[in-house]
Amino acid sequence: MRNRIGRPRLKRRIYFNPKINYFKPQGVPMSVLEVVELKKEEMEAIRLKNIKNLDQRECAEKMKTSPATLQRILSSAYQKIAVALTEGKAIKIINE
């Protein structure tokens, strides 16, 4: 295992605990689907930004992270969701 350089990753504050953690295209068996993994922090960022309608600064404060980091989290989440929807993949929400 190699040593990490830089400061340790901060624990993000996540208030969202999904009851459902899989989404898949209807009529396609899971055995033939590729899965896109969406982190819980990505779901929380999406929830705060798009459901709670908070601006990025407010989202970042709630998640105890910087606005720049929040933007990276949102960009990653949007890309994963877009890939899953356009390419017919399942989405799994993981606790990482």
C-alpha positions as CSV (number, residue, x, y, z in Angstrom):
1,M,0.0,0.0,0.0
2,R,1.5,3.3,-1.0
3,N,1.5,6.4,1.2
4,R,-1.0,9.1,0.4
5,I,0.3,12.6,-0.2
6,G,-1.7,15.6,0.9
7,R,-4.3,16.1,3.6
8,P,-6.7,13.3,4.6
9,R,-10.1,13.3,3.0
10,L,-12.8,15.0,5.2
11,K,-15.9,13.1,6.2
12,R,-18.8,14.7,4.3
13,R,-22.1,15.3,6.1
14,I,-24.9,13.3,4.5
15,Y,-28.5,13.6,5.8
16,F,-30.0,11.4,3.0
17,N,-30.4,7.7,3.6
18,P,-32.1,6.1,0.6
19,K,-34.6,3.4,1.1
20,I,-34.0,2.2,-2.4
21,N,-30.5,1.8,-3.7
22,Y,-31.0,0.2,-7.2
23,F,-32.7,1.7,-10.3
24,K,-32.8,-0.2,-13.5
25,P,-34.4,0.0,-16.9
26,Q,-37.8,-1.7,-17.0
27,G,-38.0,-5.1,-18.6
28,V,-34.2,-5.8,-18.6
29,P,-32.9,-8.5,-16.3
30,M,-30.2,-7.4,-13.8
31,S,-28.0,-10.3,-15.0
32,V,-27.5,-8.5,-18.4
33,L,-27.2,-5.0,-17.2
34,E,-24.0,-3.0,-16.5
35,V,-24.2,-1.1,-13.2
36,V,-23.1,2.5,-12.6
37,E,-22.2,3.2,-8.9
38,L,-23.4,6.4,-7.5
39,K,-21.9,7.4,-4.1
40,K,-24.1,8.5,-1.2
41,E,-22.4,11.8,-1.2
42,E,-23.2,12.3,-4.9
43,M,-26.9,11.6,-4.1
44,E,-26.8,14.0,-1.2
45,A,-25.4,16.8,-3.4
46,I,-28.0,16.1,-6.1
47,R,-30.8,16.2,-3.4
48,L,-29.6,19.4,-1.9
49,K,-29.1,21.2,-5.2
50,N,-32.0,19.9,-7.2
51,I,-34.7,18.9,-4.7
52,K,-34.0,21.4,-1.9
53,N,-33.1,24.1,-4.5
54,L,-30.1,25.3,-2.4
55,D,-27.3,27.2,-4.1
56,Q,-23.9,25.7,-4.3
57,R,-22.5,27.6,-1.3
58,E,-25.4,26.4,0.9
59,C,-25.0,22.8,-0.4
60,A,-21.3,22.9,0.4
61,E,-21.9,24.3,3.9
62,K,-24.5,21.6,4.7
63,M,-22.1,18.9,3.4
64,K,-19.1,20.4,5.3
65,T,-17.1,20.7,2.1
66,S,-15.8,23.5,-0.2
67,P,-17.8,24.8,-3.1
68,A,-15.2,23.6,-5.5
69,T,-15.4,20.1,-4.1
70,L,-19.1,20.2,-4.2
71,Q,-18.9,21.1,-7.9
72,R,-16.7,18.1,-8.5
73,I,-19.1,15.8,-6.7
74,L,-22.1,17.2,-8.7
75,S,-20.3,16.9,-12.0
76,S,-19.4,13.3,-11.2
77,A,-23.0,12.5,-10.2
78,Y,-24.5,14.1,-13.3
79,Q,-22.2,12.3,-15.6
80,K,-22.9,8.9,-14.0
81,I,-26.7,9.5,-14.2
82,A,-26.5,10.7,-17.8
83,V,-24.5,7.6,-18.8
84,A,-26.9,5.2,-17.0
85,L,-30.0,6.9,-18.7
86,T,-28.6,7.2,-22.2
87,E,-26.8,3.8,-22.3
88,G,-29.5,1.8,-20.4
89,K,-27.5,0.9,-17.4
90,A,-28.6,0.2,-13.8
91,I,-27.7,2.7,-11.0
92,K,-26.6,1.4,-7.6
93,I,-26.3,3.8,-4.7
94,I,-23.3,2.8,-2.6
95,N,-22.3,3.8,0.9
96,E,-18.7,4.9,0.3
